[in-house]
Amino acid sequence: MRRQKFYEQGIVYFDKGKYPEAVISFGRALQIDPRFAPAHFRLAQCHERQGSWAAAVQELGRAIDLAPDDWQAQIELGRILLAAGKGGDAKDRAMLVLGKAPQNMEAQILLSNADTVLGNLKDALLEARDAVKMAPDRPLVYVNLAVIEERAGSNSEAEVHLRKAASLDPTSMDPIMALGNFYQRQKRGPEAEKAFRTALVLAPKNPLPRTALAGLYLNLGQEAAAEQTLSEAKQQ
């Protein structure tokens, strides 16, 4: 079926980060079948990756209208609303999903983040802990909990949970970067440097660890080290 062919082609482009090409493919699938909800959802993700937030919201709305029980679309819309500072609307989306799928970990994380934005830190902490119970083997839930704990001033607990996240997936850059950023905010330079260098080993072609490392050196007044790090980044 041509619709499916264009849709699958779009996914290939999306996974390679070729978002303009993916937009064209998903658009062609929708020309054949305008009511194909998965293509609307994927098109929304493309717009989101390109920073076209209004277009992303529009496509997510279409996906949800066609498939109200597509929880991923509901959560994605909630995340965009949260990024726009609309904590109440994001919370409504999270509650909608959890009302039908109470063990949806991503909706639970969205709920905790919405309450954080709304200033309900006590509720946010409880909700983040519930997310950990839902998926105790996922690094993301511990990173999320740690971010809220740090905001609440519980820095020792935040460090414990960031270390837990890193231990669950020692080959992933993301939890190590979260740990390094935490150390930098806590003005613990040597530990931040160690974390960023570990992340650099894990993902040598990703610019984020080098950029973070250079920023750390600048904050520490080590301009020569920062320049060398940025120079190495340009050579990648």
C-alpha positions as CSV (number, residue, x, y, z in Angstrom):
1,M,0.0,0.0,0.0
2,R,1.5,3.4,-1.0
3,R,0.4,5.1,2.2
4,Q,2.4,2.6,4.3
5,K,5.4,2.8,1.9
6,F,5.6,6.6,2.4
7,Y,5.0,6.3,6.1
8,E,7.9,3.7,6.5
9,Q,10.1,5.9,4.3
10,G,9.4,8.8,6.6
11,I,10.4,6.8,9.7
12,V,13.7,5.9,8.1
13,Y,14.4,9.6,7.4
14,F,13.3,10.5,10.9
15,D,15.6,8.0,12.6
16,K,18.5,9.4,10.6
17,G,17.7,13.0,11.7
18,K,16.6,14.0,8.1
19,Y,13.5,15.8,9.3
20,P,12.7,17.8,6.1
21,E,12.8,14.6,4.1
22,A,10.6,12.9,6.7
23,V,8.1,15.7,6.6
24,I,7.7,15.2,2.8
25,S,7.2,11.4,3.2
26,F,4.7,11.7,6.0
27,G,2.9,14.4,4.0
28,R,2.6,12.1,1.0
29,A,1.2,9.4,3.2
30,L,-1.4,11.9,4.4
31,Q,-2.3,13.0,0.9
32,I,-3.3,9.4,0.3
33,D,-5.1,9.0,3.6
34,P,-5.7,12.3,5.6
35,R,-7.1,10.2,8.5
36,F,-4.0,8.2,9.0
37,A,-3.3,9.2,12.7
38,P,0.2,7.7,13.0
39,A,1.5,9.9,10.1
40,H,0.0,13.0,11.9
41,F,1.9,12.0,15.1
42,R,5.2,11.4,13.3
43,L,4.8,14.7,11.3
44,A,4.3,16.5,14.7
45,Q,7.5,15.0,15.9
46,C,9.3,16.3,12.9
47,H,8.0,19.8,13.4
48,E,9.0,19.6,17.1
49,R,12.5,18.5,16.3
50,Q,12.8,21.5,13.9
51,G,11.4,23.9,16.5
52,S,8.1,24.5,14.7
53,W,6.0,24.3,17.9
54,A,2.7,25.6,16.5
55,A,2.8,23.2,13.6
56,A,3.6,20.3,16.0
57,V,0.7,21.2,18.2
58,Q,-1.6,21.4,15.2
59,E,-0.6,17.9,14.0
60,L,-0.8,16.4,17.5
61,G,-4.3,17.8,17.7
62,R,-5.2,16.1,14.5
63,A,-3.7,12.8,15.6
64,I,-5.6,12.9,18.9
65,D,-8.9,13.8,17.2
66,L,-8.4,10.7,15.0
67,A,-7.1,8.4,17.8
68,P,-8.1,9.8,21.2
69,D,-6.6,6.7,22.9
70,D,-3.1,7.4,21.4
71,W,-1.5,8.0,24.8
72,Q,1.9,8.9,23.2
73,A,0.3,11.7,21.3
74,Q,-1.4,13.0,24.4
75,I,1.9,12.9,26.3
76,E,3.8,14.6,23.5
77,L,1.3,17.4,23.4
78,G,1.6,17.7,27.2
79,R,5.3,18.0,27.0
80,I,5.0,20.9,24.5
81,L,2.4,22.6,26.6
82,L,4.8,22.2,29.6
83,A,7.7,23.7,27.6
84,A,5.4,26.6,26.8
85,G,4.8,27.2,30.5
86,K,1.3,25.9,30.5
87,G,1.7,23.6,33.5
88,G,-2.1,23.3,34.1
89,D,-2.8,22.2,30.6
90,A,0.1,19.7,30.7
91,K,-1.2,18.3,34.0
92,D,-4.6,17.8,32.4
93,R,-3.1,15.7,29.6
94,A,-1.2,13.6,32.1
95,M,-4.2,13.0,34.2
96,L,-6.3,12.1,31.2
97,V,-3.8,9.4,30.2
98,L,-3.3,8.1,33.8
99,G,-7.1,7.9,34.2
100,K,-7.2,5.3,31.4
101,A,-3.6,3.9,31.7
102,P,-2.6,4.3,35.4
103,Q,0.7,2.5,34.9
104,N,1.9,4.8,32.1
105,M,5.3,5.8,33.3
106,E,5.8,8.7,30.8
107,A,2.4,10.2,31.8
108,Q,3.5,9.9,35.5
109,I,6.7,11.8,34.7
110,L,4.8,14.4,32.9
111,L,2.5,14.8,35.9
112,S,5.4,15.3,38.2
113,N,7.0,17.8,35.9
114,A,3.8,19.7,35.6
115,D,3.4,20.0,39.3
116,T,7.0,21.1,39.6
117,V,6.3,24.0,37.2
118,L,3.1,24.8,39.1
119,G,5.1,25.0,42.3
120,N,3.6,21.9,43.9
121,L,6.9,20.3,44.9
122,K,5.5,18.1,47.6
123,D,3.1,16.5,45.1
124,A,5.7,16.4,42.4
125,L,8.1,14.4,44.6
126,L,5.4,11.9,45.4
127,E,4.5,11.5,41.8
128,A,8.1,11.2,40.7
129,R,8.6,8.4,43.3
130,D,5.5,6.7,41.9
131,A,7.2,6.8,38.4
132,V,10.2,5.0,39.9
133,K,7.9,2.3,41.2
134,M,6.4,1.9,37.8
135,A,9.7,1.4,36.1
136,P,12.5,0.8,38.6
137,D,14.9,-0.4,35.9
138,R,14.7,2.8,33.8
139,P,17.4,5.5,34.3
140,L,14.9,8.2,33.2
141,V,12.7,7.9,36.2
142,Y,15.7,8.4,38.6
143,V,17.0,11.4,36.6
144,N,13.5,12.9,36.8
145,L,13.2,12.3,40.5
146,A,16.7,13.8,41.1
147,V,15.9,17.0,39.2
148,I,12.8,17.6,41.4
149,E,14.7,16.7,44.5
150,E,17.5,19.2,43.7
151,R,14.8,21.9,43.1
152,A,13.4,21.0,46.5
153,G,16.8,21.4,48.1
154,S,17.4,17.7,48.7
155,N,20.8,17.6,47.0
156,S,22.2,14.4,48.7
157,E,19.1,12.4,47.6
158,A,19.4,13.9,44.1
159,E,23.0,12.7,43.8
160,V,22.1,9.2,45.0
161,H,19.4,8.9,42.3
162,L,21.6,10.3,39.6
163,R,24.3,7.8,40.4
164,K,21.6,5.1,40.4
165,A,20.5,6.2,36.9
166,A,24.1,6.1,35.6
167,S,24.6,2.6,37.1
168,L,21.5,1.2,35.4
169,D,22.9,2.1,32.0
170,P,26.7,2.6,32.2
171,T,27.0,2.8,28.4
172,S,24.5,5.7,28.0
173,M,25.7,9.3,27.8
174,D,22.5,10.9,29.1
175,P,22.5,10.0,32.8
176,I,26.2,10.7,33.1
177,M,25.7,14.1,31.6
178,A,22.9,14.7,34.0
179,L,25.2,13.8,36.9
180,G,27.9,16.1,35.5
181,N,25.5,19.0,35.2
182,F,24.4,18.4,38.8
183,Y,28.0,18.5,40.0
184,Q,28.6,21.7,38.0
185,R,25.6,23.4,39.6
186,Q,26.8,22.3,43.0
187,K,30.3,23.8,42.2
188,R,32.0,20.4,42.4
189,G,34.3,21.0,39.5
190,P,36.5,17.8,39.7
191,E,33.5,15.5,39.9
192,A,31.8,17.4,37.0
193,E,34.9,17.1,34.9
194,K,35.2,13.4,35.6
195,A,31.5,12.9,34.6
196,F,31.8,14.9,31.4
197,R,35.0,13.1,30.4
198,T,33.2,9.8,31.0
199,A,30.4,10.9,28.7
200,L,32.9,12.0,26.1
201,V,34.4,8.5,26.1
202,L,30.9,7.0,25.7
203,A,29.9,9.4,22.9
204,P,33.0,10.8,21.3
205,K,31.2,12.3,18.3
206,N,28.5,13.9,20.3
207,P,29.2,17.6,20.8
208,L,27.4,17.9,24.1
209,P,30.1,16.4,26.4
210,R,32.8,18.6,24.9
211,T,30.7,21.7,25.0
212,A,29.8,21.0,28.7
213,L,33.5,20.4,29.5
214,A,34.5,23.6,27.8
215,G,31.9,25.5,29.7
216,L,33.1,24.0,33.0
217,Y,36.7,25.0,32.3
218,L,35.6,28.6,31.5
219,N,33.7,28.7,34.8
220,L,36.8,27.5,36.6
221,G,38.9,30.2,34.9
222,Q,40.8,27.6,32.8
223,E,40.6,29.4,29.5
224,A,43.4,27.4,27.8
225,A,41.8,24.1,28.6
226,A,38.4,25.4,27.4
227,E,40.0,26.5,24.1
228,Q,41.7,23.2,23.6
229,T,38.4,21.3,24.3
230,L,36.5,23.4,21.8
231,S,39.3,23.0,19.2
232,E,39.1,19.2,19.6
233,A,35.3,19.5,19.1
234,K,35.8,21.2,15.7
235,Q,38.1,18.4,14.6
236,Q,35.3,15.8,15.2
